[in-house]
Amino acid sequence: MDDLQVQIGIKIREFRTALGYSIEELSHKAGLNPSHLGKIERGERNFTIGSLEKILNALHLTPVEFFSESKISCPTENYLITKTLSYLQSMTVEEQEHIYKTAVLLSERQPK
């Protein structure tokens, strides 16, 4: 396969693992088949710009952020926070409030 294609696949995997996503989680978010995504990450499959755009959207990255030379890092130290925030973004405000109240009750802490 093309060296650029392999490099892009490696970078996708690095961002995915930095965010704590499994291939299944990212493929679901991107609307791609997990097998297809795995082959893209390994540089074994040609992909379209449309597929790359879906992957970047699922990773919450712009093309500039993805192709920059800066070191890949998770935006927060705790990847569970990142995953939770990503999940909450797809919910309505009312659903987010319900989740928050449930978390407070489960942790037996009062909101500040």
C-alpha positions in Angstrom: 0.0 0.0 0.0 0.9 3.6 -0.4 3.2 5.0 2.3 0.9 8.0 2.9 -2.0 5.7 3.4 -0.1 3.7 6.0 0.9 6.9 7.8 -2.7 8.1 7.9 -3.8 4.7 9.2 -1.2 4.8 12.0 -2.3 8.4 12.9 -6.0 7.4 13.1 -5.1 4.5 15.4 -3.0 6.8 17.6 -5.9 9.3 18.0 -8.4 6.5 18.6 -6.3 4.9 21.3 -5.4 8.2 22.9 -9.2 8.8 23.3 -9.7 5.3 24.6 -12.0 4.2 21.8 -12.1 0.6 20.6 -12.3 0.0 16.8 -15.9 -0.9 17.3 -16.7 2.3 19.2 -15.0 4.5 16.6 -16.5 2.6 13.6 -20.0 3.0 15.2 -19.4 6.8 15.7 -18.1 7.1 12.1 -20.7 4.9 10.5 -18.1 2.5 9.1 -17.7 -1.2 9.3 -15.3 -2.2 12.1 -13.4 -4.5 9.7 -13.1 -1.7 7.2 -11.8 0.7 9.8 -9.2 -1.9 11.0 -7.9 -2.3 7.5 -7.7 1.5 7.1 -5.7 1.7 10.3 -3.3 -1.0 9.1 -3.0 0.6 5.7 -4.5 -2.4 4.0 -7.5 -0.6 2.5 -8.0 2.3 0.2 -10.4 4.9 1.6 -12.2 7.9 0.4 -12.0 11.5 1.6 -15.6 11.0 2.7 -14.5 8.0 4.9 -11.6 10.0 6.4 -14.0 12.9 7.1 -16.4 10.6 9.0 -13.5 9.3 11.0 -12.2 12.8 11.8 -15.7 13.9 12.8 -16.0 10.9 15.1 -12.6 11.8 16.7 -13.7 15.4 17.0 -10.8 16.6 14.9 -10.5 19.1 12.0 -8.3 18.1 9.1 -5.7 20.7 10.2 -5.6 19.2 13.7 -5.2 15.7 12.2 -2.5 16.5 9.8 -0.5 18.8 12.1 2.9 17.7 13.2 2.2 18.2 16.8 2.3 15.3 19.2 -0.9 13.3 19.6 -2.4 13.5 23.1 -5.6 13.0 24.8 -7.3 16.4 25.6 -7.7 15.2 29.2 -5.7 13.0 31.5 -8.6 10.7 32.0 -9.9 9.1 28.8 -13.2 8.2 30.4 -14.0 11.9 30.8 -13.3 12.3 27.1 -15.5 9.4 26.2 -18.3 10.6 28.5 -18.2 14.1 27.1 -18.3 12.7 23.5 -21.3 10.6 24.4 -23.1 13.5 26.2 -22.7 15.7 23.1 -25.1 13.5 21.2 -27.8 14.1 23.8 -30.4 16.8 24.4 -29.8 19.2 27.3 -32.6 17.5 29.2 -30.9 14.1 28.8 -27.6 15.6 29.9 -29.2 17.0 33.0 -30.7 13.6 33.8 -27.4 11.9 33.5 -25.7 14.5 35.7 -28.3 14.1 38.4 -28.0 10.4 38.2 -24.2 10.6 38.6 -24.6 12.9 41.6 -27.0 10.5 43.2 -24.7 7.5 42.5 -21.7 9.2 43.9 -23.7 10.4 47.0 -22.3 13.9 46.5 -24.3 17.1 46.5 -23.8 19.5 43.5 -21.8 22.6 44.4 
